[in-house]
């Protein structure tokens, strides 16, 4: 039984090739995709901040649909996600995260592109902070945001993960042309 302010968070460890990361959902949708090869503490610390008092329950079955789409993506067989998301943030963060979801597969945008996209052209640093707070890696594709000069800038999952995701999309885009 979940109360309104303390929803149960269901979690699972997603494993694909040498990738291991935790994913979590509420009854409403996917709320968290963790960094590659990070311990469970990454998820539990995040949950303590974002969902204080919510129980964390391991349930691979409840996360099955989310895992399937992420694995299809990692295999280069999926370019868009259809599963519901349940992310909570400020109005500004939500605007940024929604703008990230508009970046097409295989393409990148700069931080200032995103700031312009949400009609806050001066808020580039705040955009960067909101992107850094994105709880749902991969599905909300913050890996598609790069520096103005195309340089790979910070990424919660680490630059190695960001590089691999961009490479996957480049190859996926190349092989399907």
C-alpha positions as CSV (number, residue, x, y, z in Angstrom):
1,X,0.0,0.0,0.0
2,X,1.6,3.3,-1.0
3,X,0.9,6.6,0.5
4,X,0.8,9.7,-1.7
5,X,4.1,11.1,-0.4
6,X,6.0,7.9,0.2
7,X,5.5,5.8,-3.0
8,X,7.2,2.4,-3.1
9,X,10.3,2.5,-5.3
10,X,10.9,-0.7,-7.1
11,X,14.4,-1.4,-8.3
12,X,16.4,-3.9,-10.2
13,X,20.0,-4.3,-11.4
14,X,20.1,-4.2,-15.2
15,X,22.9,-6.3,-16.7
16,X,23.8,-6.2,-20.4
17,X,27.2,-7.3,-21.7
18,X,29.6,-5.4,-19.4
19,X,27.0,-2.9,-18.3
20,X,25.5,-3.0,-14.9
21,X,23.3,-0.3,-13.6
22,X,20.4,0.1,-11.2
23,X,17.0,1.2,-12.5
24,X,14.0,2.1,-10.4
25,X,10.3,3.0,-10.9
26,X,7.3,4.1,-9.0
27,X,3.9,2.6,-9.8
28,X,3.6,5.5,-12.3
29,X,6.8,5.1,-14.3
30,X,10.5,4.8,-14.5
31,X,12.1,7.3,-12.1
32,X,15.8,6.4,-12.0
33,X,18.5,5.0,-14.2
34,X,21.8,4.8,-12.5
35,X,25.4,5.2,-13.7
36,X,27.3,2.3,-15.2
37,X,28.9,-0.1,-12.7
38,X,28.1,2.1,-9.6
39,X,27.1,0.4,-6.3
40,X,23.5,0.3,-5.0
41,X,24.4,3.2,-2.7
42,X,24.1,5.5,-5.7
43,X,20.4,4.6,-6.0
44,X,19.8,4.5,-2.2
45,X,21.4,8.0,-1.6
46,X,19.4,9.4,-4.5
47,X,16.2,7.8,-3.2
48,X,16.8,9.2,0.3
49,X,17.0,12.8,-1.1
50,X,14.2,12.6,-3.7
51,X,11.8,10.1,-1.9
52,X,12.5,10.4,1.8
53,X,11.0,7.5,3.7
54,X,9.9,5.6,0.6
55,X,10.6,1.9,0.8
56,X,13.0,0.4,-1.8
57,X,11.8,-2.9,-3.0
58,X,13.8,-5.2,-5.4
59,X,11.3,-6.3,-8.1
60,X,12.8,-7.3,-11.4
61,X,9.3,-8.3,-12.7
62,X,7.9,-4.8,-12.1
63,X,10.9,-3.3,-14.0
64,X,10.8,-5.8,-16.8
65,X,9.2,-3.5,-19.4
66,X,11.7,-0.7,-18.6
67,X,14.7,-3.1,-18.8
68,X,13.5,-4.5,-22.1
69,X,13.4,-1.1,-23.8
70,X,16.8,0.0,-22.3
71,X,18.4,-3.3,-23.5
72,X,16.9,-2.9,-27.0
73,X,18.4,0.6,-27.0
74,X,21.8,-0.7,-25.9
75,X,21.6,-3.3,-28.7
76,X,21.0,-0.5,-31.2
77,X,17.5,-1.8,-31.9
78,X,15.5,1.0,-30.3
79,X,15.7,4.8,-31.0
80,X,12.9,6.1,-28.9
81,X,11.4,5.0,-25.6
82,X,7.7,4.5,-25.0
83,X,7.6,3.6,-21.3
84,X,6.1,6.1,-18.9
85,X,8.5,8.2,-16.8
86,X,7.9,9.5,-13.3
87,X,10.4,12.2,-12.6
88,X,10.1,15.0,-10.2
89,X,11.9,18.3,-10.2
90,X,11.4,22.0,-10.3
91,X,9.5,23.6,-13.2
92,X,12.9,24.7,-14.6
93,X,14.4,21.1,-14.3
94,X,11.3,19.6,-15.9
95,X,11.5,22.1,-18.8
96,X,15.2,21.1,-19.4
97,X,14.5,17.4,-19.1
98,X,11.6,17.6,-21.5
99,X,13.9,19.5,-23.9
100,X,16.4,16.7,-23.7
101,X,13.8,14.2,-24.7
102,X,13.3,16.2,-27.9
103,X,16.9,15.7,-29.1
104,X,16.8,13.1,-31.9
105,X,18.7,9.9,-31.6
106,X,22.2,10.2,-32.9
107,X,22.3,14.0,-32.6
108,X,23.7,16.3,-30.1
109,X,22.9,19.8,-28.8
110,X,24.9,22.3,-26.8
111,X,24.0,23.6,-23.4
112,X,23.1,27.0,-25.0
113,X,20.9,25.2,-27.5
114,X,18.9,23.8,-24.6
115,X,18.8,27.2,-22.8
116,X,17.4,28.7,-26.1
117,X,15.0,25.8,-26.5
118,X,13.4,26.6,-23.1
119,X,13.5,30.4,-23.8
120,X,16.1,31.0,-21.1
121,X,19.1,31.9,-23.3
122,X,21.1,33.4,-20.4
123,X,20.6,30.4,-18.1
124,X,23.3,28.1,-19.6
125,X,24.9,27.3,-16.2
126,X,21.5,26.5,-14.6
127,X,20.7,24.3,-17.6
128,X,24.0,22.5,-16.9
129,X,23.0,22.0,-13.3
130,X,19.5,20.8,-14.3
131,X,21.0,18.3,-16.7
132,X,23.4,17.1,-14.0
133,X,20.3,16.4,-11.8
134,X,18.6,14.3,-14.4
135,X,17.6,11.1,-12.6
136,X,16.8,9.0,-15.6
137,X,20.0,8.5,-17.7
138,X,19.6,7.1,-21.2
139,X,15.8,7.5,-21.4
140,X,16.1,11.2,-20.8
141,X,19.2,11.5,-23.1
142,X,21.4,14.0,-21.3
143,X,24.3,12.2,-23.0
144,X,23.3,14.0,-26.2
145,X,24.3,17.4,-24.7
146,X,27.9,18.5,-25.4
147,X,30.0,21.6,-25.0
148,X,29.7,24.4,-27.7
149,X,32.9,23.1,-29.3
150,X,31.5,19.6,-29.4
151,X,33.7,18.5,-26.4
152,X,32.2,15.9,-24.1
153,X,31.5,17.7,-20.8
154,X,30.5,16.3,-17.5
155,X,28.0,13.4,-17.2
156,X,26.6,11.9,-14.1
157,X,27.3,8.4,-15.4
158,X,30.9,9.3,-16.2
159,X,32.5,10.3,-19.5
160,X,33.2,6.7,-20.4
161,X,29.4,5.9,-20.3
162,X,28.6,9.1,-22.2
163,X,31.2,8.3,-24.9
164,X,29.8,4.7,-25.3
165,X,26.2,5.9,-25.6
166,X,27.1,8.5,-28.2
167,X,29.2,5.9,-30.1
168,X,26.3,3.4,-30.0
169,X,24.0,6.0,-31.5
170,X,26.6,7.0,-34.1
171,X,27.0,3.4,-35.2
172,X,23.3,2.8,-35.0
173,X,22.7,5.8,-37.2
174,X,25.4,4.8,-39.6
175,X,24.4,1.1,-39.9
176,X,20.8,2.0,-40.6
177,X,21.5,4.5,-43.5
